[in-house]
Amino acid sequence: MRISEFQLKDVVSVSDGKKLGNIGDIDIDLNTGKIEAVVISRPGKVLGLFGKEEDIVIPWKHIVKIGEDVILVQVHQESHQLESAETTTF
């Protein structure tokens, strides 16, 4: 699968069925070449002018299934923590 195809899929939480967004970045361990996490980019609050919500970082091990149209992830409500991350962007 190409990264560009991966980024087009909707990311959905299996715990509540909520769409979290789309993958904006991928965090890769440069030593191993393995994907460590995916980063869901959040849209700006008002046309991107008045700040930006923090990104959601989802560890690779929390991806349950990658389908044709969606990526199902296991995140708990309390782990919907919005985190910033340094990522390798493609």
C-alpha positions, 0 to 999 in steps of 0.5 A: 500500500502506498502512503498516499492511499493510506492518507485517503482513508477515514480513521474511525474509533472502534470503541464509539464509531466516531470518525477521528479524521484522516492521517496527516503524518506518519511517525517512522523509527529511522533506525528500524524503518518501522511505522511507530504511529500515525498522526491525525491532523485536526482542522483549524477551528475557524478557517484555520485563522484562529488557532489549530487543534492539536494532532491525535497521535495513534500508536501503530499497535492500536490500529485494529484493521485497515480496510478499503475505505477506513482504518479502525483504531482502538482508542479509549475516551481518556486516550483521545488525548490530543498530542503533538509529535515530531514526525517524518512527513511524506 
